[in-house]
Amino acid sequence: PSAAWHAARNDPKERGRFAGAAAIGVFIGNLPLFGLHTVLCVLAAKRLKLQPLAVIAGSHISTPPIGPFLIALQIAIGHLIVHGHFNVPADLSPSKIGYLACLRRVALEWTIGGVTCGLVLGAVAYVVIHLILRYLPHLHGHGTAAVTDTPTDSAVHAAAPAAARASGSPQ
């Protein structure tokens, strides 16, 4: 994970892949498939060849304290898409319409609203994470040159202990 993080901070191509992985996680986290989010994240990461931890981290948008508000928003948006207006609390009262009818109605609206919110929040997450990764080295006063070694520097660092052992000097 730390290698993926450093690559995402320093390489523009990896930055986009990391942000995309988190955005896919945010999309999956908005789906009303609780208990399956992590499995779906791992499958998506494997299928799309993305960093699994970034996908899983993105899916955690649906955990408390944000999760319950997202669920209410998703149901409201789904109701708006299906019926053309926002629902009032009496519309979803199980005591008035019955539990099974309430569950069927909420399931459809939640699914439609979840996909819609997932697409929008996934796109927002991609942009925000990409910008954070792009400017993060600069926020800490490090440029990319200060964070990564060149191939020559890596070879010198790797050869230094061997040269010290050959000369008999302490490391």
SEVEXDO-456681 format. One line per field, with one value per residue (C-alpha): residue number from 1; residue in three letters; x negated, y, z negated. Coordinates in nm, 2 decimals. Last residue first. Layout:
! residues N
num: NUM:...
residuo: ala:...
px: X:...
py: Y:...
pz: Z:...
This chain:
! residues 171
num: 171:170:169:168:167:166:165:164:163:162:161:160:159:158:157:156:155:154:153:152:151:150:149:148:147:146:145:144:143:142:141:140:139:138:137:136:135:134:133:132:131:130:129:128:127:126:125:124:123:122:121:120:119:118:117:116:115:114:113:112:111:110:109:108:107:106:105:104:103:102:101:100:99:98:97:96:95:94:93:92:91:90:89:88:87:86:85:84:83:82:81:80:79:78:77:76:75:74:73:72:71:70:69:68:67:66:65:64:63:62:61:60:59:58:57:56:55:54:53:52:51:50:49:48:47:46:45:44:43:42:41:40:39:38:37:36:35:34:33:32:31:30:29:28:27:26:25:24:23:22:21:20:19:18:17:16:15:14:13:12:11:10:9:8:7:6:5:4:3:2:1
residuo: gln:pro:ser:gly:ser:ala:arg:ala:ala:ala:pro:ala:ala:ala:his:val:ala:ser:asp:thr:pro:thr:asp:thr:val:ala:ala:thr:gly:his:gly:his:leu:his:pro:leu:tyr:arg:leu:ile:leu:his:ile:val:val:tyr:ala:val:ala:gly:leu:val:leu:gly:cys:thr:val:gly:gly:ile:thr:trp:glu:leu:ala:val:arg:arg:leu:cys:ala:leu:tyr:gly:ile:lys:ser:pro:ser:leu:asp:ala:pro:val:asn:phe:his:gly:his:val:ile:leu:his:gly:ile:ala:ile:gln:leu:ala:ile:leu:phe:pro:gly:ile:pro:pro:thr:ser:ile:his:ser:gly:ala:ile:val:ala:leu:pro:gln:leu:lys:leu:arg:lys:ala:ala:leu:val:cys:leu:val:thr:his:leu:gly:phe:leu:pro:leu:asn:gly:ile:phe:val:gly:ile:ala:ala:ala:gly:ala:phe:arg:gly:arg:glu:lys:pro:asp:asn:arg:ala:ala:his:trp:ala:ala:ser:pro
px: -2.85:-3.18:-3.48:-3.61:-3.67:-3.45:-3.18:-3.17:-3.15:-2.86:-2.68:-2.72:-2.61:-2.24:-2.25:-2.46:-2.22:-1.92:-2.08:-2.15:-1.79:-1.68:-1.54:-1.19:-1.06:-1.28:-1.25:-0.87:-0.88:-0.84:-0.71:-0.44:-0.16:-0.37:-0.38:0.00:0.09:0.15:0.27:0.52:0.64:0.68:0.87:1.11:1.17:1.23:1.44:1.67:1.71:1.78:2.03:2.23:2.22:2.29:2.57:2.75:2.68:2.81:3.11:3.22:3.15:3.31:3.62:3.67:3.60:3.81:4.12:4.07:4.00:4.29:4.53:4.39:4.43:4.78:4.91:5.02:4.82:4.52:4.51:4.32:4.56:4.64:4.28:4.34:4.18:4.00:4.16:4.13:4.24:3.95:3.67:3.79:3.84:3.49:3.36:3.54:3.43:3.07:3.08:3.21:2.95:2.67:2.78:2.77:2.42:2.25:2.21:2.18:2.05:2.15:1.84:1.64:1.66:1.37:1.14:1.23:1.13:0.81:0.72:0.78:0.53:0.67:0.65:1.00:1.11:0.91:1.02:1.38:1.38:1.22:1.47:1.77:1.65:1.61:1.95:2.14:2.27:2.48:2.59:2.78:2.52:2.35:2.04:1.99:1.98:1.74:1.52:1.52:1.41:1.13:1.00:1.03:0.83:0.56:0.56:0.54:0.25:0.08:0.08:-0.04:-0.33:-0.45:-0.17:-0.01:-0.34:-0.40:-0.06:-0.10:-0.43:-0.28:0.00
py: 0.05:-0.04:-0.05:-0.39:-0.27:-0.54:-0.48:-0.10:-0.17:-0.41:-0.15:0.13:-0.07:-0.05:0.33:0.39:0.18:0.37:0.71:0.60:0.49:0.83:0.85:0.97:1.21:1.51:1.50:1.50:1.83:1.84:2.15:1.96:2.12:2.07:1.69:1.70:1.91:1.63:1.38:1.62:1.72:1.36:1.29:1.58:1.50:1.13:1.18:1.42:1.17:0.89:1.12:1.18:0.82:0.68:0.92:0.81:0.44:0.48:0.68:0.41:0.13:0.32:0.40:0.04:-0.10:0.17:0.08:-0.30:-0.25:-0.02:-0.26:-0.55:-0.35:-0.23:0.10:0.29:0.12:0.09:0.47:0.55:0.80:0.95:1.09:1.30:1.20:1.43:1.47:1.33:0.98:0.76:1.02:1.21:0.88:0.77:1.11:1.08:0.71:0.81:1.11:0.90:0.63:0.90:1.05:0.70:0.64:0.97:0.89:0.60:0.39:0.44:0.64:0.33:0.22:0.46:0.28:-0.05:0.08:0.24:-0.09:-0.29:-0.09:-0.13:-0.41:-0.36:-0.72:-0.74:-0.41:-0.47:-0.82:-0.67:-0.39:-0.62:-0.84:-0.53:-0.39:-0.72:-0.69:-0.39:-0.40:-0.07:0.07:0.39:0.21:0.07:0.42:0.54:0.24:0.32:0.67:0.53:0.32:0.61:0.84:0.57:0.52:0.90:0.94:0.64:0.82:1.15:0.97:1.12:1.10:0.79:0.61:0.70:0.57:0.25:0.19:0.25:0.00
pz: -0.82:-0.97:-0.74:-0.62:-0.26:-0.12:-0.38:-0.30:0.08:0.03:-0.20:0.06:0.37:0.30:0.22:0.54:0.75:0.61:0.68:1.04:1.09:0.96:0.61:0.53:0.27:0.32:0.69:0.66:0.49:0.11:-0.07:-0.25:-0.04:0.28:0.23:0.18:0.48:0.74:0.48:0.34:0.69:0.80:0.47:0.53:0.90:0.84:0.53:0.72:1.00:0.75:0.57:0.89:1.01:0.66:0.60:0.92:0.85:0.49:0.60:0.84:0.59:0.30:0.50:0.60:0.25:0.08:0.27:0.22:-0.15:-0.21:-0.02:-0.24:-0.56:-0.51:-0.35:-0.67:-0.95:-0.72:-0.68:-0.37:-0.21:-0.55:-0.55:-0.24:0.08:0.32:0.66:1.01:0.92:1.02:1.03:0.72:0.53:0.62:0.51:0.17:0.13:0.20:-0.03:-0.32:-0.25:-0.23:-0.56:-0.72:-0.58:-0.68:-1.05:-1.00:-0.71:-0.35:-0.25:-0.34:0.03:0.11:-0.14:0.03:0.38:0.25:0.06:0.38:0.59:0.94:1.21:1.34:1.27:0.94:0.81:0.91:0.74:0.43:0.41:0.47:0.18:-0.04:0.05:0.01:-0.35:-0.25:0.11:0.14:0.37:0.25:0.13:0.48:0.63:0.36:0.43:0.80:0.71:0.48:0.77:1.01:0.78:0.76:1.14:1.20:0.96:1.12:1.45:1.30:1.11:0.78:0.53:0.68:0.69:0.32:0.23:0.43:0.27:-0.07:0.00
